[in-house]
Amino acid sequence: LVFDRTHTLYERDPYNEDGPFILNKGIYDMLSALRDDGVQCYILSGHGTGGWEKNLRKCRNDLIGVVESKNIIFHSQFHDPNEGRKRDVIKNLQLYGSLNKPKTLWEQFSFRLQNFFTPNIVGMIGDGDNDIAAMRQADVSVCVAKEKSSYNSDVLKTANFCVEQKDLSTLP
């Protein structure tokens, strides 16, 4: 499963609206349950603002032991909906079971042959325009919103399912 970070796993701190985002209630337990069920989780976050390095460190620290540090990736290209970089990651996970395309043709062929018999099913959970291409590429997608009245209509049209952010922890 691939998750967006902001407004999905993380929310504004209700006690400090201008402060850093905080882990949504129940998310740690949800990710733990998914890990225990053998589900590999990834977090892809764009960053259109400063301070993203601090946010990345915080996210990795918050999720130690639940999501592998190497599976939490922040990159400015994930912020741009026109780049479609999250889609590329989804496609690599589907075809090769890894974040990156294998370097040699033999490795690519081997993974694709293996995928023919045991396909990698990949889900995408997100809330914004920069998630749409990845949600279209994914085998299953979930649109997240703060409240029922605030779904991004373009993301909602793309998703297979929708959930309010407060209920995301019930996903498993």
C-alpha positions, 0 to 999 in steps of 0.5 A: 500500500502506498500512502500520501502523507499530508491530510492522509496519514498526518493532519494539522495539530488542532492545538497548534494550527501553524505547527507541524502536522501530527500523525492521525489518531490510530494510524500507528496501530493501523500500519502495525496491523498491516505490517503484521498481515504482511502488507508492505507500506510506503509513504510518498510525499511531495514537498512544496514548502520549506522544512521538508527535511524536518518533516521527513525525519519526523515521519521516519521517527514517528513510524520506526518499526512500522514502515521501513525508513527506506519506504518513506520518500519525500521528493519535490516531484511527488508534489507536482500533479503533472509529473506523475512521479507517484504513478511511476513508483506504483508501476514499479511496485506492480511490475518489479515489487520494488520502488525502482526499475531493475537496471538490467534487462535480465532482471526486468524480464525475471521480475515480469515473468515472476509477476505473471504468476504472482502479481504484485497488487498495489493500492494508493491512498491519497487526497490531492491532485498529485495523487490522481495519476498514481490512483489511476495506475494502482489496482485499488485506490482510496480517496481521503478527506477531512470530512465528507463535504470536503472531498477533492472531486477529481480524486473522488472520481478516480478512487474505488473507495473513499474514507474520512481521515478520522476513519482511515485507521479502520482500513485493515 
